Amino acid sequence: MSILENKKLIIIGDRDGIPGEAIKACVDQIENVQVLFAATECFV
């Protein structure tokens, strides 16, 4: 059982850190998780 199970997520990644799509790929492995929005932003 995961803490994220049965949750809806908004994922914001960082261009110089971990991209949003990489986080989304990891979260997609968990059952019943719905990703509402995933993006990679540049925080300068």
DRENNUZA-365279 format. One line per 4 residues: number of its first residue (from 0); for each residue x, y, z of N, C-alpha, C, O. Coordinates in pm, 1 decimal, m for minus. Each point is the difference from the previous one (the first is absolute). Last residue first. Layout:
N
NUM	X,Y,Z,X,Y,Z,X,Y,Z,X,Y,Z | ...
//
This chain:
44
43	1360.8,3058.1,m1230.7,122.6,81.7,m3.7,m16.1,117.6,92.8,91.2,81.8,12.4 | m319.5,m579.1,m169.5,m7.4,97.3,108.8,132.5,76.2,3.8,102.4,m53.5,42.6 | m400.3,m264.1,m398.9,133.1,56.7,21.4,m13.0,111.1,104.1,m57.3,105.4,m27.7 | m251.1,m579.9,m81.3,11.3,145.0,m1.8,144.8,40.2,22.9,80.2,m78.4,50.8
39	m422.6,m360.9,m201.0,135.5,35.0,42.2,15.3,149.0,m19.1,m20.1,51.3,m110.2 | m433.3,m398.4,195.7,74.2,95.4,m79.3,140.6,16.7,56.1,27.4,m31.9,115.6 | m553.2,m230.0,m72.1,143.7,m20.8,18.5,73.4,93.9,m93.6,m27.5,3.1,m120.0 | m504.0,m133.6,340.3,85.5,94.5,m73.2,144.2,m33.1,31.1,35.2,m21.8,116.0
35	m387.1,m263.2,35.8,m84.6,102.3,m63.9,82.9,92.5,m88.1,m46.8,44.8,m104.7 | 88.9,m567.3,289.4,81.0,120.6,m19.0,m83.4,99.7,m79.0,m28.8,m21.1,m117.8 | m91.7,m419.0,445.2,m39.4,77.5,m117.5,84.4,126.1,m4.4,m4.7,81.7,92.0 | 7.0,m610.6,136.6,49.6,137.2,9.7,m36.5,71.3,m129.5,26.4,m50.3,m109.2
31	m91.9,m436.2,238.0,m105.2,97.3,30.8,50.8,141.2,26.9,m57.9,72.3,81.1 | 439.9,m431.8,m63.6,m139.1,m22.6,m38.1,m90.0,115.1,43.4,21.1,60.7,105.0 | 511.4,m27.1,m241.3,m85.8,m18.9,117.2,m145.3,m12.8,m46.3,m45.1,73.8,m87.7 | 411.1,27.2,m211.2,15.4,m138.0,46.7,m95.8,m33.0,115.2,m24.0,m117.4,28.4
27	83.4,558.5,m226.4,m88.1,m84.7,m80.2,7.3,m146.9,41.3,m87.6,m78.2,m36.8 | 378.5,418.1,215.8,m131.0,m4.0,65.1,m96.5,m90.9,m75.4,m90.2,m57.7,60.7 | 523.0,143.6,m239.8,11.5,m76.3,124.7,m136.1,m17.9,66.7,m30.1,m107.2,52.3 | 57.0,373.5,m438.7,31.5,m137.8,m36.9,12.3,m88.6,123.9,m39.3,m116.6,m3.0
23	m17.9,583.4,60.4,m123.1,m63.4,m46.3,23.2,m146.5,m36.1,m84.6,m84.7,28.3 | 455.4,350.4,79.8,m78.8,m26.4,120.5,m128.1,m72.9,m37.4,m40.5,m94.2,68.2 | 301.0,239.1,m420.4,71.8,m107.5,70.3,m75.0,m37.2,128.6,m11.1,m117.9,33.8 | m142.5,485.7,m285.5,m31.2,m126.0,m68.3,71.3,m119.2,64.3,m52.0,m111.6,m2.6
19	140.2,558.3,158.0,m133.5,m46.6,35.1,m36.2,m132.7,m63.0,m65.6,m82.5,63.4 | 585.6,210.2,37.1,m109.2,41.5,m88.1,m134.2,m61.2,42.3,m4.5,m109.7,55.7 | 436.9,236.0,256.2,m69.7,m116.8,m51.7,m117.4,46.7,m85.3,m88.8,68.9,50.2 | 461.2,272.6,m0.3,m11.4,m106.5,98.7,m61.1,m123.4,m63.0,55.4,m56.3,m94.4
15	m0.8,475.3,m132.2,134.4,m32.9,45.4,0.6,m110.8,104.5,106.7,m43.8,42.9 | m521.7,193.9,m224.4,85.9,m23.1,m115.6,140.4,m42.5,41.8,59.4,m86.9,m63.9 | m503.2,m18.6,356.2,94.3,110.1,m18.9,94.1,m34.5,m114.2,45.9,m113.8,m9.9 | m589.6,m38.6,148.3,141.9,m30.9,6.5,84.0,123.8,m27.7,m51.9,106.1,m34.6
11	m467.6,m247.6,203.6,77.8,109.0,m59.4,146.9,m32.4,21.1,49.6,0.5,112.7 | m575.0,m247.3,m81.3,145.2,m15.8,6.4,66.8,117.0,m70.9,m28.1,27.1,m116.8 | m458.2,m207.1,359.7,50.2,105.0,m88.3,151.2,m2.8,18.0,49.7,18.8,111.0 | m457.6,m411.2,6.4,124.6,74.3,15.0,16.3,109.6,m103.9,m45.5,m11.9,m113.8
7	m315.8,m348.3,407.3,12.5,77.8,m122.7,118.7,92.7,18.2,11.7,66.0,103.2 | m131.0,m572.2,142.2,14.4,145.4,6.4,m0.9,60.4,m139.3,21.9,m70.1,m98.7 | m9.0,m412.8,276.7,m133.4,62.2,m4.4,4.6,151.9,13.7,m89.7,59.2,60.0 | 541.1,m256.9,76.4,m106.3,m82.3,m56.1,m135.7,69.9,15.2,m30.1,56.1,105.3
3	475.9,83.8,62.5,m60.9,69.0,m114.0,m117.3,m76.6,m60.5,m66.8,50.8,m90.1 | 342.5,m215.6,449.7,m63.7,121.3,52.1,m72.7,75.2,m112.1,m90.5,79.0,27.2 | 158.1,m617.2,m57.1,75.8,123.8,m14.3,m78.6,116.8,58.0,m123.1,m2.0,2.7 | 159.6,m576.7,33.9,m84.5,118.4,0.0,88.7,124.2,0.0,99.8,7.2,71.7
//
